[in-house]
Amino acid sequence: MRKRQLAMLLSRLEGFKEPKAELEQYRTPGNVAAELLWLAASHGDIEGKLVADLGAGTGVLGIGAAVLGARKVYAVEKDREALRRAEENAERAGVRERMEFFEGDVSDFGLRVDTVVMNPPFGSQRPHADRPFLMKAFEIAGVVYSIHLAKEGVREFVEKFAAEGGFRITHRVELPFEIPAQFPFHRKRIERVRVDVYRFQRERFEC
């Protein structure tokens, strides 16, 4: 499968039925998801690996990882309706048998995995809403892929948080990210922001 084909497949997945503003439930655009997953696949972090999609939403990143050959994908999401939609999407994509769905907060997920992929909240409704996701990701995996706003303050926070967690940033790719109007406070039909796709890797210290 080519990256463009993956982006098209992920773009066709069903989005949130009734998105919740307080959870910042925005659909991950297919092209952004494909860029993250392609980067992960190119580093050998997907095929044959155990992958966790934290804050899975409707399953875009997790399903993409399964399509690219992950051995098992754990989709972790606390919103029941979103998780049901993720299961439906996985069924339609033909990867349901290689996915497990966990309803609950990311802080309650305790399985070790090889790789985490995630698009955590940007913090528009609650500052540093991405912090619990990063904490859990750094706890359970050696390699983490995550999407954050491409702003200087956010970059400084992410870099410091990663270093304190024993991780280094190996890649940071800036991409456009489109958010369609879906809440009363939206003023534009489509809000266009810039995001960074990060690859974090655990530091290894020699004795």
Accessible surface in RSA format (square Angstrom, percent):
REM  Atomic radii and reference values for relative SASA: ProtOr
REM  Chains: A
REM  Algorithm: Lee & Richards
REM  Probe-radius: 1.40
REM  Slices: 20
REM RES _ NUM      All-atoms   Total-Side   Main-Chain    Non-polar    All polar
REM                ABS   REL    ABS   REL    ABS   REL    ABS   REL    ABS   REL
RES MET A   1   116.18  60.2  46.39  30.7  69.78 166.2  55.21  46.9  60.97  80.8
RES ARG A   2   182.84  76.8 180.98  92.3   1.86   4.4  54.36  74.3 128.47  77.9
RES LYS A   3    76.34  37.2  73.72  45.2   2.62   6.2  40.23  36.2  36.11  38.5
RES ARG A   4   190.44  80.0 183.14  93.4   7.31  17.4  66.84  91.3 123.61  74.9
RES GLN A   5    95.34  53.3  91.06  66.5   4.28  10.2  27.22  57.9  68.12  51.7
RES LEU A   6     0.00   0.0   0.00   0.0   0.00   0.0   0.00   0.0   0.00   0.0
RES ALA A   7    15.88  14.6  15.72  24.3   0.16   0.4  15.88  22.4   0.00   0.0
RES MET A   8    99.11  51.3  95.38  63.1   3.73   8.9  84.91  72.2  14.20  18.8
RES LEU A   9    34.63  19.3  33.29  23.8   1.34   3.4  33.40  23.5   1.23   3.3
RES LEU A  10     0.14   0.1   0.00   0.0   0.14   0.4   0.00   0.0   0.14   0.4
RES SER A  11    60.71  51.3  41.83  55.8  18.88  43.5  28.74  61.2  31.96  44.8
RES ARG A  12   165.34  69.4 136.37  69.5  28.97  69.0  76.61 104.7  88.73  53.8
RES LEU A  13    16.08   9.0  10.10   7.2   5.98  15.0  11.90   8.4   4.18  11.2
RES GLU A  14    82.62  47.4  79.76  60.3   2.86   6.8  11.58  22.4  71.05  58.0
RES GLY A  15    18.86  23.3   0.00   N/A  18.86  23.3  10.89  29.9   7.96  17.8
RES PHE A  16    39.00  19.5  16.33  10.1  22.68  59.0  17.03  10.3  21.97  62.9
RES LYS A  17   149.07  72.7 118.79  72.9  30.28  72.1  66.52  59.9  82.55  87.9
RES GLU A  18   130.68  75.0 119.09  90.1  11.59  27.6  43.05  83.3  87.63  71.5
RES PRO A  19    35.86  26.1  20.91  19.1  14.94  54.3  20.91  17.3  14.94  92.9
RES LYS A  20    65.32  31.9  61.72  37.9   3.60   8.6  54.41  49.0  10.91  11.6
RES ALA A  21    26.36  24.2  22.64  34.9   3.72   8.5  22.90  32.2   3.46   9.2
RES GLU A  22   117.82  67.6  98.89  74.8  18.93  45.1  56.63 109.5  61.19  50.0
RES LEU A  23    47.35  26.4  36.50  26.1  10.85  27.3  39.36  27.6   7.98  21.5
RES GLU A  24    15.37   8.8   3.18   2.4  12.19  29.0   1.52   2.9  13.85  11.3
RES GLN A  25    10.41   5.8   7.59   5.5   2.82   6.7   8.68  18.5   1.73   1.3
RES TYR A  26    31.24  14.6  20.58  11.7  10.66  27.7  12.55   9.4  18.69  23.0
RES ARG A  27    59.03  24.8  52.62  26.8   6.41  15.3  39.89  54.5  19.14  11.6
RES THR A  28    12.82   9.1  10.68  10.8   2.14   5.1   0.16   0.2  12.66  19.1
RES PRO A  29    22.55  16.4  15.69  14.3   6.87  25.0  22.55  18.6   0.00   0.0
RES GLY A  30     4.25   5.2   0.00   N/A   4.25   5.2   0.00   0.0   4.25   9.5
RES ASN A  31    79.19  54.6  75.74  73.2   3.45   8.3  33.85  81.5  45.34  43.8
RES VAL A  32     0.46   0.3   0.29   0.3   0.16   0.4   0.46   0.4   0.00   0.0
RES ALA A  33     0.00   0.0   0.00   0.0   0.00   0.0   0.00   0.0   0.00   0.0
RES ALA A  34     0.79   0.7   0.79   1.2   0.00   0.0   0.79   1.1   0.00   0.0
RES GLU A  35    56.26  32.3  52.60  39.8   3.66   8.7   7.71  14.9  48.55  39.6
RES LEU A  36     0.00   0.0   0.00   0.0   0.00   0.0   0.00   0.0   0.00   0.0
RES LEU A  37     0.00   0.0   0.00   0.0   0.00   0.0   0.00   0.0   0.00   0.0
RES TRP A  38    82.20  33.0  81.72  39.6   0.48   1.1  54.88  29.3  27.33  44.3
RES LEU A  39    30.13  16.8  24.37  17.4   5.76  14.5  29.33  20.6   0.80   2.2
RES ALA A  40     0.00   0.0   0.00   0.0   0.00   0.0   0.00   0.0   0.00   0.0
RES ALA A  41    38.99  35.8  21.56  33.3  17.42  39.6  22.67  31.9  16.32  43.2
RES SER A  42    83.11  70.2  38.47  51.3  44.64 102.8  46.54  99.1  36.57  51.2
RES HIS A  43    72.48  39.6  45.57  31.7  26.91  68.8  41.76  43.0  30.72  35.7
RES GLY A  44    41.81  51.6   0.00   N/A  41.81  51.6  32.93  90.4   8.88  19.9
RES ASP A  45    12.80   9.0  12.71  12.7   0.09   0.2   0.09   0.2  12.71  12.7
RES ILE A  46     0.00   0.0   0.00   0.0   0.00   0.0   0.00   0.0   0.00   0.0
RES GLU A  47   135.39  77.7 122.87  93.0  12.51  29.8  36.00  69.6  99.39  81.1
RES GLY A  48    40.68  50.2   0.00   N/A  40.68  50.2  27.66  75.9  13.02  29.2
RES LYS A  49    73.74  36.0  73.74  45.2   0.00   0.0  18.11  16.3  55.64  59.3
RES LEU A  50    40.32  22.5  40.32  28.8   0.00   0.0  40.32  28.3   0.00   0.0
RES VAL A  51     0.00   0.0   0.00   0.0   0.00   0.0   0.00   0.0   0.00   0.0
RES ALA A  52     0.00   0.0   0.00   0.0   0.00   0.0   0.00   0.0   0.00   0.0
RES ASP A  53     2.17   1.5   2.17   2.2   0.00   0.0   0.00   0.0   2.17   2.2
RES LEU A  54     0.00   0.0   0.00   0.0   0.00   0.0   0.00   0.0   0.00   0.0
RES GLY A  55    24.70  30.5   0.00   N/A  24.70  30.5   9.95  27.3  14.75  33.0
RES ALA A  56     9.28   8.5   0.00   0.0   9.28  21.1   0.57   0.8   8.71  23.1
RES GLY A  57     7.85   9.7   0.00   N/A   7.85   9.7   7.85  21.5   0.00   0.0
RES THR A  58     3.79   2.7   1.79   1.8   2.00   4.8   0.00   0.0   3.79   5.7
RES GLY A  59     0.03   0.0   0.00   N/A   0.03   0.0   0.00   0.0   0.03   0.1
RES VAL A  60     6.54   4.3   5.40   4.9   1.14   2.7   5.40   4.7   1.14   3.1
RES LEU A  61     5.74   3.2   4.44   3.2   1.30   3.3   4.44   3.1   1.30   3.5
RES GLY A  62     0.02   0.0   0.00   N/A   0.02   0.0   0.02   0.0   0.00   0.0
RES ILE A  63     0.00   0.0   0.00   0.0   0.00   0.0   0.00   0.0   0.00   0.0
RES GLY A  64     0.00   0.0   0.00   N/A   0.00   0.0   0.00   0.0   0.00   0.0
RES ALA A  65     0.00   0.0   0.00   0.0   0.00   0.0   0.00   0.0   0.00   0.0
RES ALA A  66     0.00   0.0   0.00   0.0   0.00   0.0   0.00   0.0   0.00   0.0
RES VAL A  67    37.08  24.4  12.61  11.4  24.47  59.0  14.99  13.0  22.10  59.9
RES LEU A  68    31.51  17.6  15.33  11.0  16.19  40.7  19.95  14.0  11.56  31.1
RES GLY A  69    28.45  35.1   0.00   N/A  28.45  35.1  20.57  56.4   7.88  17.7
RES ALA A  70     0.63   0.6   0.00   0.0   0.63   1.4   0.00   0.0   0.63   1.7
RES ARG A  71   142.22  59.7 128.15  65.3  14.07  33.5  61.32  83.8  80.90  49.0
RES LYS A  72    49.52  24.2  49.52  30.4   0.00   0.0  24.92  22.4  24.61  26.2
RES VAL A  73     0.00   0.0   0.00   0.0   0.00   0.0   0.00   0.0   0.00   0.0
RES TYR A  74    25.97  12.1  25.97  14.8   0.00   0.0   1.65   1.2  24.31  30.0
RES ALA A  75     0.02   0.0   0.02   0.0   0.00   0.0   0.02   0.0   0.00   0.0
RES VAL A  76     1.58   1.0   1.58   1.4   0.00   0.0   1.58   1.4   0.00   0.0
RES GLU A  77    14.56   8.4  13.51  10.2   1.05   2.5   1.28   2.5  13.28  10.8
RES LYS A  78   103.95  50.7  84.70  52.0  19.25  45.8  46.36  41.7  57.59  61.3
RES ASP A  79    15.42  10.8  11.01  11.0   4.41  10.4   4.44  10.4  10.98  11.0
RES ARG A  80   132.63  55.7 128.72  65.6   3.91   9.3  33.56  45.9  99.06  60.0
RES GLU A  81    86.43  49.6  80.71  61.1   5.72  13.6  43.59  84.3  42.83  35.0
RES ALA A  82     3.37   3.1   0.01   0.0   3.36   7.6   2.97   4.2   0.40   1.1
RES LEU A  83    11.21   6.2  11.21   8.0   0.00   0.0  11.21   7.9   0.00   0.0
RES ARG A  84   121.67  51.1 119.77  61.1   1.90   4.5  41.02  56.1  80.65  48.9
RES ARG A  85    43.92  18.4  42.89  21.9   1.04   2.5   4.07   5.6  39.85  24.2
RES ALA A  86     0.00   0.0   0.00   0.0   0.00   0.0   0.00   0.0   0.00   0.0
RES GLU A  87    57.60  33.1  56.13  42.5   1.46   3.5  12.02  23.3  45.57  37.2
RES GLU A  88    80.44  46.2  75.36  57.0   5.08  12.1  33.48  64.8  46.96  38.3
RES ASN A  89     0.52   0.4   0.52   0.5   0.00   0.0   0.00   0.0   0.52   0.5
RES ALA A  90     0.00   0.0   0.00   0.0   0.00   0.0   0.00   0.0   0.00   0.0
RES GLU A  91   114.83  65.9 103.00  77.9  11.83  28.2  42.33  81.9  72.50  59.2
RES ARG A  92   156.15  65.6 116.99  59.6  39.16  93.2  66.78  91.3  89.37  54.2
RES ALA A  93    28.75  26.4   0.46   0.7  28.29  64.4  10.74  15.1  18.02  47.7
RES GLY A  94    50.23  61.9   0.00   N/A  50.23  61.9  32.88  90.2  17.35  38.8
RES VAL A  95     5.91   3.9   5.91   5.3   0.00   0.0   5.91   5.1   0.00   0.0
RES ARG A  96    81.20  34.1  80.71  41.1   0.49   1.2  22.61  30.9  58.60  35.5
RES GLU A  97   122.85  70.5  95.23  72.0  27.62  65.8  71.62 138.5  51.23  41.8
RES ARG A  98    71.33  30.0  71.23  36.3   0.11   0.3  35.70  48.8  35.63  21.6
RES MET A  99     3.41   1.8   0.02   0.0   3.39   8.1   0.02   0.0   3.39   4.5
RES GLU A 100    69.91  40.1  67.16  50.8   2.75   6.5  23.45  45.3  46.46  37.9
RES PHE A 101    35.76  17.9   4.83   3.0  30.93  80.5   4.83   2.9  30.93  88.5
RES PHE A 102    69.95  35.0  66.91  41.4   3.04   7.9  69.95  42.4   0.00   0.0
RES GLU A 103    89.17  51.2  55.01  41.6  34.16  81.3  20.47  39.6  68.69  56.1
RES GLY A 104    23.30  28.7   0.00   N/A  23.30  28.7  22.86  62.7   0.44   1.0
RES ASP A 105    52.15  36.5  47.15  46.9   5.00  11.8  19.22  45.2  32.93  32.8
RES VAL A 106     8.28   5.5   7.00   6.3   1.29   3.1   7.00   6.1   1.29   3.5
RES SER A 107    67.62  57.1  49.58  66.2  18.04  41.6  36.05  76.8  31.57  44.2
RES ASP A 108   116.76  81.8  82.39  82.0  34.36  81.3  32.56  76.6  84.20  84.0
RES PHE A 109     8.65   4.3   3.25   2.0   5.39  14.0   8.34   5.1   0.31   0.9
RES GLY A 110    57.33  70.7   0.00   N/A  57.33  70.7  27.32  75.0  30.00  67.2
RES LEU A 111    79.86  44.5  78.50  56.2   1.36   3.4  79.86  56.1   0.00   0.0
RES ARG A 112   146.63  61.6 132.66  67.6  13.97  33.3  73.74 100.8  72.89  44.2
RES VAL A 113    10.46   6.9   0.00   0.0  10.46  25.2   3.43   3.0   7.03  19.1
RES ASP A 114    59.18  41.5  49.45  49.2   9.73  23.0  12.30  29.0  46.88  46.8
RES THR A 115     1.52   1.1   1.52   1.5   0.00   0.0   0.00   0.0   1.52   2.3
RES VAL A 116     0.00   0.0   0.00   0.0   0.00   0.0   0.00   0.0   0.00   0.0
RES VAL A 117     0.00   0.0   0.00   0.0   0.00   0.0   0.00   0.0   0.00   0.0
RES MET A 118     0.00   0.0   0.00   0.0   0.00   0.0   0.00   0.0   0.00   0.0
RES ASN A 119    28.44  19.6  13.83  13.4  14.62  35.2   4.74  11.4  23.71  22.9
RES PRO A 120     2.98   2.2   0.19   0.2   2.79  10.2   0.60   0.5   2.38  14.8
RES PRO A 121    25.22  18.4  19.22  17.5   5.99  21.8  24.13  19.9   1.09   6.8
RES PHE A 122    33.51  16.8  11.29   7.0  22.22  57.8  14.47   8.8  19.05  54.5
RES GLY A 123    16.13  19.9   0.00   N/A  16.13  19.9   3.18   8.7  12.95  29.0
RES SER A 124    80.91  68.4  39.98  53.4  40.93  94.3  30.06  64.0  50.85  71.2
RES GLN A 125    83.40  46.6  51.05  37.3  32.36  77.0  10.91  23.2  72.49  55.0
RES ARG A 126   133.94  56.2 133.41  68.0   0.53   1.3  63.09  86.2  70.85  42.9
RES PRO A 127   107.77  78.5  93.00  84.8  14.77  53.7  96.86  80.0  10.91  67.8
RES HIS A 128    89.20  48.8  78.32  54.4  10.89  27.9  47.81  49.3  41.39  48.2
RES ALA A 129     2.28   2.1   2.19   3.4   0.09   0.2   2.19   3.1   0.09   0.2
RES ASP A 130     9.36   6.6   9.36   9.3   0.00   0.0   0.51   1.2   8.85   8.8
RES ARG A 131    88.81  37.3  88.81  45.3   0.00   0.0  29.39  40.2  59.42  36.0
RES PRO A 132    49.45  36.0  45.28  41.3   4.18  15.2  47.20  39.0   2.25  14.0
RES PHE A 133    27.75  13.9  27.75  17.2   0.00   0.0  27.75  16.8   0.00   0.0
RES LEU A 134     0.77   0.4   0.77   0.5   0.00   0.0   0.77   0.5   0.00   0.0
RES MET A 135   110.12  57.0 101.77  67.4   8.36  19.9  89.40  76.0  20.72  27.5
RES LYS A 136    15.96   7.8  14.68   9.0   1.28   3.0   6.38   5.7   9.58  10.2
RES ALA A 137     0.00   0.0   0.00   0.0   0.00   0.0   0.00   0.0   0.00   0.0
RES PHE A 138    12.37   6.2   8.75   5.4   3.62   9.4   9.04   5.5   3.33   9.5
RES GLU A 139   100.45  57.7  84.03  63.6  16.42  39.1  43.64  84.4  56.80  46.4
RES ILE A 140     1.69   1.0   1.69   1.3   0.00   0.0   1.69   1.2   0.00   0.0
RES ALA A 141     0.00   0.0   0.00   0.0   0.00   0.0   0.00   0.0   0.00   0.0
RES GLY A 142    16.55  20.4   0.00   N/A  16.55  20.4  13.53  37.1   3.02   6.8
RES VAL A 143    18.19  12.0  18.19  16.5   0.00   0.0  18.19  15.8   0.00   0.0
RES VAL A 144     0.00   0.0   0.00   0.0   0.00   0.0   0.00   0.0   0.00   0.0
RES TYR A 145     0.00   0.0   0.00   0.0   0.00   0.0   0.00   0.0   0.00   0.0
RES SER A 146     0.00   0.0   0.00   0.0   0.00   0.0   0.00   0.0   0.00   0.0
RES ILE A 147     0.19   0.1   0.00   0.0   0.19   0.5   0.00   0.0   0.19   0.5
RES HIS A 148     3.13   1.7   2.72   1.9   0.41   1.1   0.95   1.0   2.18   2.5
RES LEU A 149    25.11  14.0  23.64  16.9   1.47   3.7  23.64  16.6   1.47   4.0
RES ALA A 150    20.66  19.0   0.16   0.2  20.51  46.6   0.16   0.2  20.51  54.3
RES LYS A 151   125.71  61.3 121.17  74.3   4.54  10.8  74.41  67.0  51.30  54.6
RES GLU A 152   114.77  65.9 105.95  80.2   8.82  21.0  55.07 106.5  59.70  48.7
RES GLY A 153    50.36  62.1   0.00   N/A  50.36  62.1  35.86  98.4  14.50  32.5
RES VAL A 154    34.67  22.8  31.76  28.8   2.91   7.0  34.02  29.6   0.66   1.8
RES ARG A 155    38.36  16.1  38.36  19.6   0.00   0.0   2.45   3.3  35.91  21.8
RES GLU A 156   104.47  60.0  98.36  74.4   6.11  14.5  35.65  68.9  68.82  56.2
RES PHE A 157    33.81  16.9  26.46  16.4   7.35  19.1  33.12  20.1   0.69   2.0
RES VAL A 158     0.71   0.5   0.29   0.3   0.42   1.0   0.29   0.3   0.42   1.1
RES GLU A 159    77.13  44.3  71.00  53.7   6.13  14.6  23.35  45.2  53.78  43.9
RES LYS A 160   137.21  66.9 129.68  79.6   7.53  17.9  78.95  71.1  58.26  62.1
RES PHE A 161    26.88  13.4  24.99  15.5   1.88   4.9  25.69  15.6   1.18   3.4
RES ALA A 162     1.72   1.6   1.53   2.4   0.19   0.4   1.53   2.1   0.19   0.5
RES ALA A 163    69.65  64.0  49.30  76.1  20.35  46.3  52.64  74.1  17.00  45.0
RES GLU A 164   124.03  71.2  83.41  63.1  40.62  96.7  49.63  96.0  74.40  60.7
RES GLY A 165    35.08  43.3   0.00   N/A  35.08  43.3  22.18  60.9  12.90  28.9
RES GLY A 166    25.39  31.3   0.00   N/A  25.39  31.3  24.28  66.6   1.11   2.5
RES PHE A 167     4.52   2.3   0.00   0.0   4.52  11.8   0.00   0.0   4.52  12.9
RES ARG A 168   107.17  45.0 102.30  52.2   4.87  11.6  35.63  48.7  71.55  43.4
RES ILE A 169    54.85  31.2  26.65  19.9  28.20  68.0  26.65  19.2  28.20  76.5
RES THR A 170    37.87  26.9   9.13   9.3  28.74  68.5  14.43  19.4  23.44  35.4
RES HIS A 171    62.95  34.4  56.20  39.1   6.74  17.3  43.06  44.4  19.89  23.1
RES ARG A 172   104.25  43.8  71.59  36.5  32.66  77.8  11.56  15.8  92.70  56.2
RES VAL A 173    56.56  37.2  53.46  48.4   3.10   7.5  56.56  49.1   0.00   0.0
RES GLU A 174    77.94  44.7  59.01  44.6  18.93  45.1  17.66  34.2  60.29  49.2
RES LEU A 175    24.30  13.5  24.30  17.4   0.00   0.0  24.30  17.1   0.00   0.0
RES PRO A 176    66.15  48.2  64.25  58.6   1.90   6.9  64.39  53.2   1.76  10.9
RES PHE A 177     1.65   0.8   0.91   0.6   0.74   1.9   1.63   1.0   0.02   0.1
RES GLU A 178    78.39  45.0  74.02  56.0   4.37  10.4  22.77  44.0  55.62  45.4
RES ILE A 179    14.90   8.5  13.58  10.1   1.33   3.2  13.96  10.1   0.94   2.6
RES PRO A 180    65.89  48.0  65.89  60.1   0.00   0.0  65.89  54.4   0.00   0.0
RES ALA A 181    50.17  46.1  25.24  39.0  24.93  56.7  26.53  37.4  23.64  62.6
RES GLN A 182    65.88  36.8  31.22  22.8  34.66  82.5  26.83  57.1  39.05  29.6
RES PHE A 183    20.82  10.4  10.68   6.6  10.14  26.4  13.41   8.1   7.41  21.2
RES PRO A 184   129.43  94.3 100.19  91.3  29.23 106.3 114.36  94.4  15.06  93.6
RES PHE A 185    91.98  46.0  77.05  47.7  14.93  38.8  80.18  48.6  11.80  33.8
RES HIS A 186    40.38  22.1  21.20  14.7  19.18  49.1  18.95  19.5  21.43  24.9
RES ARG A 187   202.67  85.1 161.89  82.5  40.79  97.1  81.17 110.9 121.50  73.6
RES LYS A 188   125.16  61.1 115.68  71.0   9.48  22.6  74.10  66.7  51.06  54.4
RES ARG A 189   191.10  80.2 174.75  89.1  16.35  38.9  83.86 114.6 107.24  65.0
RES ILE A 190    38.23  21.8  29.92  22.3   8.30  20.0  29.92  21.5   8.30  22.5
RES GLU A 191    61.26  35.2  61.08  46.2   0.18   0.4  19.50  37.7  41.76  34.1
RES ARG A 192   154.26  64.8 128.12  65.3  26.14  62.2  55.73  76.2  98.53  59.7
RES VAL A 193    36.52  24.0  29.20  26.4   7.33  17.7  35.67  31.0   0.85   2.3
RES ARG A 194   115.95  48.7 109.42  55.8   6.54  15.6  52.32  71.5  63.64  38.6
RES VAL A 195     0.00   0.0   0.00   0.0   0.00   0.0   0.00   0.0   0.00   0.0
RES ASP A 196     0.21   0.1   0.21   0.2   0.00   0.0   0.00   0.0   0.21   0.2
RES VAL A 197     1.79   1.2   1.79   1.6   0.00   0.0   1.79   1.6   0.00   0.0
RES TYR A 198     0.00   0.0   0.00   0.0   0.00   0.0   0.00   0.0   0.00   0.0
RES ARG A 199    16.86   7.1  16.86   8.6   0.00   0.0   0.00   0.0  16.86  10.2
RES PHE A 200     0.15   0.1   0.15   0.1   0.00   0.0   0.15   0.1   0.00   0.0
RES GLN A 201    36.61  20.5  36.61  26.8   0.00   0.0   0.95   2.0  35.65  27.0
RES ARG A 202    72.29  30.4  70.66  36.0   1.63   3.9  37.36  51.1  34.93  21.2
RES GLU A 203    64.10  36.8  55.40  41.9   8.69  20.7  11.94  23.1  52.16  42.6
RES ARG A 204   167.05  70.1 138.14  70.4  28.91  68.8  68.18  93.2  98.86  59.9
RES PHE A 205   171.48  85.8 142.84  88.5  28.64  74.5 145.26  88.1  26.22  75.1
RES GLU A 206   166.46  95.6 135.10 102.2  31.36  74.7  61.87 119.7 104.59  85.4
RES CYS A 207   179.48 135.8 102.25 114.0  77.23 181.5  74.43 188.6 105.05 113.3
END  Absolute sums over single chains surface
CHAIN  1 A    10352.0       8223.5       2128.5       5126.6       5225.4
END  Absolute sums over all chains
TOTAL         10352.0       8223.5       2128.5       5126.6       5225.4
